[in-house]
């Protein structure tokens, strides 16, 4: 009876350890991208393509931020596009892969300049 309880407890602890390990492994591969409008004019129709994912922000006011947390689905280069009034601006982000995580901030300026700051 006592051996049976010990075996059940051991199996439960092993299963719990595997679940927690899997959770933290997935957490470590999560991409974090933050858009920040550092200018004084709003940006519109912002599109972010990265790691096989697609995100859209209809409007980002001056000083506004939007954060994206996601796992890459495929290996590819990223790109961000957006409008100030009727003018479109575009910038490449780098390379995304399911095996590595990315933590970056994308700064959107009034002159259409898009600055990519990757955190190491």
C-alpha positions in Angstrom: 0.0 0.0 0.0 2.8 2.4 1.0 4.8 1.6 -2.2 1.7 2.3 -4.3 1.3 5.7 -2.8 5.0 6.5 -3.3 4.8 5.5 -7.0 1.6 7.6 -7.6 3.2 10.6 -5.9 6.4 10.2 -8.0 4.4 10.0 -11.2 2.4 13.1 -10.3 5.6 15.0 -9.5 7.3 13.9 -12.8 4.2 15.0 -14.7 4.0 18.3 -12.9 7.8 18.9 -13.6 7.3 18.2 -17.3 4.3 20.5 -17.5 6.1 23.4 -15.8 9.3 22.8 -17.9 7.2 22.9 -21.1 5.5 26.1 -20.0 8.8 27.9 -19.3 10.4 26.6 -22.5 7.5 28.0 -24.5 7.7 31.2 -22.5 11.4 31.6 -23.4 10.7 31.3 -27.2 8.0 34.0 -27.2 8.6 37.0 -29.3 8.0 40.5 -27.8 7.5 43.4 -30.1 6.3 46.8 -29.0 5.2 49.6 -31.3 5.7 53.2 -29.9 4.5 56.4 -31.6 7.2 58.8 -30.5 6.0 61.6 -32.7 3.2 64.1 -32.5 1.0 62.9 -35.4 -1.0 59.7 -35.4 0.0 56.6 -37.5 -2.8 54.6 -39.2 -3.2 51.2 -40.8 0.0 49.8 -39.2 0.8 46.2 -40.4 3.4 44.0 -38.8 4.4 40.7 -40.4 6.9 38.5 -38.5 7.5 34.8 -37.9 4.6 33.8 -40.1 2.2 36.0 -38.2 0.3 39.1 -39.2 -0.9 41.9 -36.9 -2.8 45.1 -37.7 -3.3 48.3 -35.7 -5.9 50.7 -37.2 -4.7 53.8 -35.3 -1.9 54.7 -32.9 -2.0 58.2 -31.4 1.0 60.3 -30.4 2.6 58.6 -27.4 0.6 55.4 -27.9 2.0 51.9 -27.6 0.9 48.5 -28.7 2.6 45.3 -27.6 2.5 41.9 -29.4 3.5 38.6 -27.7 3.7 35.6 -30.1 5.5 32.4 -31.1 6.9 32.3 -34.6 5.2 29.9 -36.9 7.8 30.0 -39.6 11.2 31.3 -40.5 11.0 34.6 -42.4 12.0 38.2 -42.4 9.8 40.8 -40.6 8.4 44.0 -42.0 6.4 46.9 -40.6 4.3 49.3 -42.7 2.2 52.3 -41.7 0.6 55.5 -42.8 1.0 59.1 -41.8 -1.9 60.8 -43.5 -1.7 59.4 -47.1 2.0 58.6 -47.1 3.1 55.0 -46.5 6.3 54.1 -44.7 8.0 50.7 -44.5 10.9 49.1 -42.7 12.4 45.6 -42.4 12.7 44.1 -39.0 15.2 41.2 -39.3 14.8 37.4 -39.3 12.3 35.4 -37.2 12.6 31.6 -36.4 10.6 29.3 -34.1 13.8 28.3 -32.3 14.8 31.8 -31.1 13.0 34.6 -29.4 13.1 38.3 -30.3 12.5 41.3 -28.0 12.3 44.6 -29.8 10.8 48.1 -29.8 9.7 49.8 -33.0 9.7 53.6 -32.7 7.5 55.5 -35.2 8.5 59.1 -35.8 6.7 62.1 -37.4 9.0 62.2 -40.5 8.1 58.5 -41.3 11.4 57.2 -39.8 11.0 53.8 -38.3 13.7 52.9 -35.7 14.1 49.3 -34.7 15.7 48.8 -31.2 16.4 45.1 -30.4 16.9 44.2 -26.8 19.7 41.7 -26.2 
